[in-house]
């Protein structure tokens, strides 16, 4: 219980920043152009710079057990299949709707919420594991979604769709930041003092700005009237995915830190990409938006609880 309360106390300031961003856009009348600009800065500059800075010290960072990728993405595959089955059985969804429903159960908001959570609750020692998952996250999950959508639409795979996914991943600023930072870190060269000081300032600002941007983004979504589906997506995302990932981590006998990282990142709220996918295919738009709001609010309780349970069982 004390571990849960400690973790909860750590995330409360993070949610204060989310609520601040939400209030500025929803109640203070700030224009959506500010939200768009801030989000673009966070994704294109602040977070890539933070991850680059962190990875330049790769030689001094703790080694990572790469089997965490099997636990995390293996869990994603299992829960994605489960989500498609639930979408069909519970709500009689077609193939495209099943894909969006299932995507909501596995695609975490790990950039805007997962990275701050991990840094706050697990410390800098968790960041190499986080970076490894972020590196493969876009490639693996978007490939899975592309295959699922193409199959639902045409009954076959499109080379064009897969190439488009690969190109998007290769040009992703987050992936570029991680890879270039890792390459610099492996070179053994120290950062120039000016670069070190600049990256320090950007890194210190990145996490608070990411959370304010998340709150602003949530204020833009209209949940609609599909709350039953929203609750179902949130339940799969916040409970089924972290529990399946935790089970795989136990089977693989992952070290304690890697286990905590995969469980935490799996427990993070639904990512905005799910809503964008729903909008693109004109299915479950209201339900996807509702799941973003619900899961973001609820993960403030469920993520600290799951992390406390993981720590408790590791201590036994």
C-alpha positions in Angstrom: 0.0 0.0 0.0 2.8 2.4 0.9 4.5 1.7 -2.4 1.3 2.5 -4.3 0.8 5.8 -2.4 4.4 6.8 -3.0 4.0 6.1 -6.8 0.7 8.0 -6.7 2.3 11.0 -5.1 5.0 11.0 -7.8 2.5 11.2 -10.6 0.2 13.8 -9.1 2.4 16.8 -10.2 2.4 15.3 -13.7 -1.4 15.4 -13.8 -1.4 18.9 -12.5 0.4 19.9 -15.7 -2.0 17.9 -17.9 -5.0 19.6 -16.2 -3.2 22.9 -16.7 -2.9 22.3 -20.5 -6.5 21.1 -20.7 -7.8 24.1 -18.8 -5.9 26.6 -20.9 -7.4 25.3 -24.1 -10.9 24.3 -22.9 -11.7 27.1 -20.4 -9.2 30.0 -20.9 -9.9 30.3 -24.6 -6.4 29.7 -25.9 -6.4 28.9 -29.6 -5.8 25.4 -30.9 -2.9 26.8 -32.9 -0.9 27.1 -29.7 -1.6 23.4 -28.9 -0.5 22.4 -32.5 2.7 24.5 -32.2 3.6 23.2 -28.8 2.9 19.6 -29.7 5.0 19.9 -32.9 7.9 21.4 -30.8 7.7 18.6 -28.3 7.7 15.8 -30.8 10.1 17.4 -33.3 12.6 19.1 -31.0 12.3 18.7 -27.2 11.8 15.0 -26.9 14.3 14.0 -29.6 16.9 16.3 -28.1 16.3 14.8 -24.6 16.7 11.3 -25.9 19.7 12.2 -28.0 21.3 13.8 -24.8 20.5 10.7 -22.7 21.9 8.3 -25.3 25.2 10.2 -25.7 26.1 8.8 -22.3 25.4 5.2 -23.6 28.8 3.9 -22.4 27.9 4.8 -18.8 24.3 3.6 -18.9 23.3 0.2 -17.5 23.1 -2.7 -20.0 19.6 -3.6 -21.1 18.2 -7.1 -21.5 16.9 -7.1 -25.1 14.4 -9.8 -24.2 12.2 -7.0 -22.9 11.2 -6.5 -26.6 9.8 -10.0 -26.7 7.8 -9.4 -23.5 6.5 -6.0 -24.6 5.7 -6.6 -28.3 4.8 -10.2 -27.7 2.2 -8.9 -25.3 1.0 -6.3 -27.8 0.5 -9.1 -30.4 -1.5 -11.2 -28.0 -3.7 -8.3 -26.8 -4.2 -7.0 -30.4 -5.6 -10.5 -31.3 -7.7 -10.4 -28.2 -9.0 -6.9 -29.0 -10.1 -8.0 -32.5 -12.0 -10.9 -31.1 -13.7 -8.7 -28.4 -14.6 -6.1 -31.0 -16.4 -8.7 -33.1 -18.1 -10.6 -30.2 -19.1 -7.7 -28.0 -19.9 -5.0 -30.6 -20.3 -6.9 -34.0 -17.5 -4.7 -35.5 -16.2 -5.1 -39.1 -12.5 -5.6 -39.9 -11.5 -1.9 -39.9 -13.4 -1.1 -36.6 -11.9 -4.2 -35.0 -8.4 -3.0 -36.0 -9.0 0.5 -34.4 -10.5 -1.1 -31.3 -7.6 -3.5 -31.0 -5.0 -0.7 -31.6 -6.5 1.2 -28.7 -5.7 -1.8 -26.5 -1.9 -1.8 -27.3 -0.9 1.7 -28.5 0.4 3.6 -25.4 1.0 7.3 -25.2 4.5 6.6 -24.3 6.1 9.8 -25.6 3.9 12.4 -23.9 3.1 10.3 -20.8 5.2 7.1 -20.6 8.6 8.9 -20.7 7.7 11.3 -17.9 6.2 8.5 -15.8 9.2 6.3 -16.2 11.7 9.1 -15.4 9.7 10.1 -12.3 8.9 6.7 -10.9 11.9 4.6 -12.0 14.6 7.2 -12.5 17.3 7.6 -15.2 18.3 3.9 -14.9 15.1 3.0 -16.7 15.6 5.2 -19.7 17.8 2.9 -21.8 15.1 0.3 -21.6 12.5 2.9 -22.5 14.5 4.1 -25.4 14.8 0.6 -26.8 11.1 0.1 -26.7 10.5 3.5 -28.3 12.9 2.7 -31.1 11.0 -0.4 -32.2 7.5 0.8 -31.2 6.6 2.7 -34.3 8.0 0.1 -36.7 6.4 -2.9 -35.1 3.0 -1.5 -34.1 2.4 0.5 -37.3 3.5 -2.5 -39.4 1.0 -4.6 -37.5 -1.8 -2.0 -38.0 -0.9 -1.6 -41.7 -1.1 -5.3 -42.3 -4.4 -5.6 -40.4 -6.0 -2.7 -42.3 -4.8 -3.8 -45.7 -6.1 -7.3 -45.0 -9.4 -6.1 -43.8 -9.8 -3.9 -46.9 -8.4 -6.0 -49.7 -7.7 -9.5 -48.3 -4.0 -9.0 -49.3 -1.0 -7.0 -48.3 0.1 -3.8 -50.1 3.8 -3.2 -50.7 3.1 0.5 -50.9 1.5 0.5 -47.5 4.5 -1.3 -45.9 7.0 1.0 -47.6 5.1 4.0 -46.4 5.3 2.7 -42.9 9.0 2.1 -43.1 9.6 5.5 -44.5 7.6 7.2 -41.7 9.6 5.3 -39.1 13.0 6.2 -40.6 12.1 9.9 -40.7 10.6 9.9 -37.1 12.5 12.6 -35.1 12.3 10.4 -32.0 13.9 7.4 -33.7 16.5 9.8 -35.3 17.3 11.2 -31.8 17.8 7.8 -30.3 20.0 6.4 -33.1 22.2 9.5 -33.5 22.6 9.8 -29.7 23.6 6.2 -29.5 26.1 6.5 -32.3 27.7 9.5 -30.6 27.7 7.8 -27.3 29.5 4.7 -28.7 32.1 6.9 -30.3 33.4 7.8 -26.8 33.6 11.6 -27.7 32.5 14.0 -25.0 29.8 16.6 -25.9 31.1 20.2 -26.2 30.2 22.2 -23.2 27.9 24.5 -25.1 26.0 21.6 -26.5 25.9 19.9 -23.1 24.4 23.1 -21.4 21.9 23.6 -24.2 20.7 20.0 -24.2 20.4 20.2 -20.4 18.1 23.1 -20.6 16.0 21.5 -23.4 15.8 18.2 -21.5 14.6 20.0 -18.3 11.8 21.7 -20.2 10.8 18.7 -22.4 8.8 16.7 -19.8 6.7 19.6 -18.4 6.0 20.8 -22.0 5.0 17.3 -23.1 2.5 17.0 -20.3 1.0 20.5 -21.0 0.8 19.6 -24.7 -1.0 16.3 -23.8 -3.6 18.2 -21.8 -4.2 20.7 -24.6 -4.5 17.8 -27.0 -7.1 16.1 -24.8 -9.2 19.3 -24.7 -9.5 19.1 -28.5 -11.1 15.7 -28.6 -14.9 15.2 -28.5 -15.8 11.9 -26.9 -19.2 11.4 -28.6 -21.8 8.9 -27.4 -19.9 5.6 -27.7 -18.9 5.3 -24.1 -19.4 1.5 -23.8 -16.8 1.0 -26.5 -14.5 3.7 -24.8 -14.7 1.8 -21.5 -14.0 -1.5 -23.2 -10.9 0.0 -25.0 -9.7 1.5 -21.7 -10.1 -1.8 -19.8 -8.1 -3.7 -22.4 -5.4 -1.0 -22.5 -5.0 -0.4 -18.7 -5.5 -3.9 -17.5 -5.2 -6.6 -20.1 -2.1 -5.3 -21.8 0.1 -4.7 -18.7 -1.0 -8.1 -17.2 -0.2 -10.0 -20.4 3.2 -8.2 -20.7 3.9 -8.9 -17.0 3.2 -12.6 -17.5 5.6 -12.8 -20.5 8.2 -10.9 -18.5 7.9 -13.5 -15.7 8.1 -16.4 -18.2 11.3 -14.8 -19.7 12.7 -14.1 -16.2 13.5 -10.5 -17.1 15.6 -8.6 -14.6 13.6 -6.3 -12.2 14.2 -3.0 -13.9 13.3 -4.3 -17.4 10.2 -5.9 -15.9 9.1 -2.7 -14.3 9.7 -0.8 -17.5 7.6 -3.1 -19.7 4.8 -3.2 -17.2 4.7 0.5 -16.8 4.8 1.3 -20.5 2.2 -1.2 -21.2 -0.1 0.4 -18.6 0.1 3.9 -20.0 -3.0 5.5 -21.5 -4.2 5.2 -25.1 -2.1 7.2 -27.5 -3.5 9.9 -29.8 -2.5 7.9 -32.8 -5.5 5.7 -32.2 -7.8 8.6 -32.6 -5.9 9.7 -35.8 -6.4 6.1 -37.2 -10.1 6.2 -36.3 -10.5 9.5 -38.0 -8.6 8.3 -41.1 -10.8 5.3 -41.6 -14.0 7.0 -40.3 -14.7 4.4 -37.7 -15.0 4.6 -33.8 -14.0 8.3 -33.8 -16.1 9.1 -30.7 -15.1 5.9 -29.0 -11.4 6.5 -29.7 -11.6 10.1 -28.4 -13.5 8.9 -25.3 -10.9 6.2 -24.6 -8.1 8.8 -24.7 -9.8 10.9 -22.0 -10.9 7.9 -19.9 -7.6 6.0 -20.0 -5.5 9.2 -19.4 -7.5 10.0 -16.3 -7.6 6.4 -15.0 -3.9 5.6 -15.7 -3.0 8.0 -12.9 -4.3 5.3 -10.5 -3.7 2.1 -12.5 -0.1 2.7 -13.5 1.2 3.4 -9.9 -0.9 0.4 -8.7 0.6 -2.0 -11.3 4.1 -0.8 -10.6 3.6 -1.2 -6.9 2.4 -4.8 -7.4 5.3 -5.5 -9.7 7.8 -4.2 -7.0 5.9 -6.2 -4.3 6.2 -9.5 -6.1 9.8 -8.9 -7.0 10.6 -8.3 -3.3 9.2 -11.6 -2.2 
